[in-house]
Amino acid sequence: MYKIFIDGKEGTTGLRIFERIGQRSDIELITLPEELRKDTAARAEALNSCDIAFLCLPDAAAIEAVSLIENPDVRVIDASTAHRTNPGWAYGFPELSDTHRAAVANARRVSVPGCHASGFISLVAPLVAAGIIDTDARLNCHSLTGYSGGGKKMIAAYGDENRPADYEAPRQYALGQTHKHLPEMAVRSGLSYAPVFCPIVSDFYSGMMVTVGLFADQINCVGMERIVEVYKRVYSGGLVKYVEPSEFAPDGFISAASMSGIDRMEVTVTGSDERVLLMSRFDNLGKGASGAAVQCMNVMLGLDEATGLTL
């Protein structure tokens, strides 16, 4: 039986991880009483007593948590932004390549991808690796998300019966182009430049749709068939799969909430010879957060990576 500690279990991501692993017979959860959950000494003891620690914390607290670990056998899965571009940490997206999967399986430290970043990287990284998108490409990305991605504060704001009327319509944010996922989106895609990024939150709980639009010269004029070939090859296993456009949008419309409650991801490519759309849909709380964290744990423990997940 594996001993697991979730540092930050009370947050949205921590709660969702707990839901996925709390009843598993192969896992013993180390928990702290309410009065000790922020006590440094109690946290340190728990962090050094587990096989794997999930960090569901703000960045500074996640960095502090790592510093408290003295037991060399403890493995860490960090769901914060703190270590996502750190070359010393495995990047928790095993579907990207055999190298990524092996790195996660053997790592002592794994950083879980961000939700928006997961969608962008799933679309762009395989094409950069294949030489279809140049490393110096300057891209644009739109991402439509449910409000649960904003954590407890945003969830409460959207659930307030006295909320402003404009909450009923989609709202674009991060207008200063300083979103915390931007460094990760560039580094983990193999790009020299972060994209122009337009995240949009809307009045639904969970789900995400990420779109990258490209002109033909931005994919070296290879055509959509070549992109489909790459996606089918890269995503032949794991929790990400290529889906034909007719299945992705059978009536010509795509709901960003269509994967709510699901821990896998679907990607597709559509458009024309001149203008191509790369699209990824998933649950921002699933493959975009807690589901991805549990998947990483399963890979690290040598288990079926879908154990405890909803597919």
DRENMAR-995809 format. One record per residue (C-alpha): x, y, z; residue in one letter. Coordinates in steps of 0.5 Angstrom, whole numbers, plus 500, padded with zeros to 3 digits. Each point is the difference from the previous one (the first is absolute). Layout:
BEGIN
XYZA;...
end
This chain:
BEGIN
500500500M;503507498Y;500506505K;497506497I;500507503F;496506497I;503506502D;494505499G;494495499K;495506502E;501503493G;497499494T;505495497T;502497506G;493498502L;499497493R;506496501I;497498506F;494498497E;504496495R;504496504I;497500507G;496494500Q;506496496R;502493504S;507501498D;501507503I;500502507E;499508501L;504503505I;496506502T;500506505L;495502505P;497507498E;504504506E;507497497L;499500493R;504507499K;505498506D;507499497T;502495505A;494496498A;501501493R;507498500A;499493504E;494498495A;504503494L;506495502N;496494502S;497499493C;501497494D;498505495I;498507502A;495504496F;501508501L;493504499C;503506502L;502507498P;506501497D;504502506A;497495504A;502495495A;507502500I;500500508E;497493500A;506497496V;505503504S;497496506L;501494497I;506496503E;498493498N;504498493P;494495499D;494505500V;498501493R;496507498V;495502496I;499507500D;493503497A;503507501S;503505494T;507500504A;504494497H;496500493R;506503496T;506497505N;504495496P;501496506G;493498501W;497495495A;494503496Y;494496502G;497499493F;502493498P;496500493E;505505497L;505495499S;504493502D;505505503T;495504504H;496493503R;507497502A;502507504A;493500503V;501492502A;507501503N;499507503A;501502507R;497507498R;494501495V;497506499S;492500497V;499504494P;495506501G;493500497C;501505494H;507498499A;498492499S;495502494G;505504497F;506496501I;496494498S;499503493L;507503499V;505496503A;499494495P;501505494L;506503503V;503494501A;498497493A;503507497G;493502497I;500506505I;507504500D;502501507T;500508499D;493500498A;496505503R;493497501L;493502503N;496496505C;493501502H;497496506S;493499503L;500498507T;494498505G;501505506Y;502494505S;507501497G;500507504G;500496507G;496501506K;499507499K;498500493M;495494501I;497504506A;499507496A;497496494Y;495496505G;498507503D;493501499E;502508500N;505499495R;501506495P;496499493A;506499496D;502494503Y;495496496E;504502493A;507497499P;505505503R;507501497Q;506501505Y;508500501A;499506495L;508502502G;502494497Q;504498506T;496493502H;504496504K;499494495H;504504495L;507498501P;498492501E;496501493M;506502497A;506496503V;496493500R;498501493S;507501498G;498507497L;505506501S;494505501Y;494500504A;493500496P;495506500V;495497505F;493501501C;497497506P;492500501I;496498506V;493499499S;494498504D;501492500F;503496506Y;505496496S;503499494G;505503495M;501501492M;507502498V;501503493T;506502496V;499503493G;505499495L;502503493F;502495495A;507503500D;500499508Q;500492499I;505500494N;494499495C;500493502V;492499500G;496498505M;501492498E;507501503R;498503506I;494494501V;506495499E;504503505V;494500505Y;498493499K;507498501R;502504506V;493499503Y;500492499S;499499508G;499503506G;494505502L;501504494V;497498493K;499503493Y;493501498V;497501493E;497507499P;493497498S;500496507E;503506504F;495505497A;494496497P;496506499D;505505499G;500503507F;505498506I;498500507S;506502505A;496496505A;499494496S;506496504M;498502507S;501495505G;504496495I;508499501D;502499493R;501505495M;498500492E;504504495V;498501493T;502505493V;496503496T;499506495G;503501493S;506500496D;501507502E;498501507R;500494505V;497499507L;503495505L;496499506M;500496506S;494499505R;500497507F;498502507D;504505504N;500496506L;501494497G;506499495K;501507501G;501499508A;498495504S;499494495G;507502497A;503499507A;497494502V;502497493Q;507502502C;500497507M;498493496N;505501495V;505501506M;498494503L;500495494G;492499500L;495501495D;500508499E;493500499A;499497507T;495504504G;498504494L;494502496T;501499493L;
end
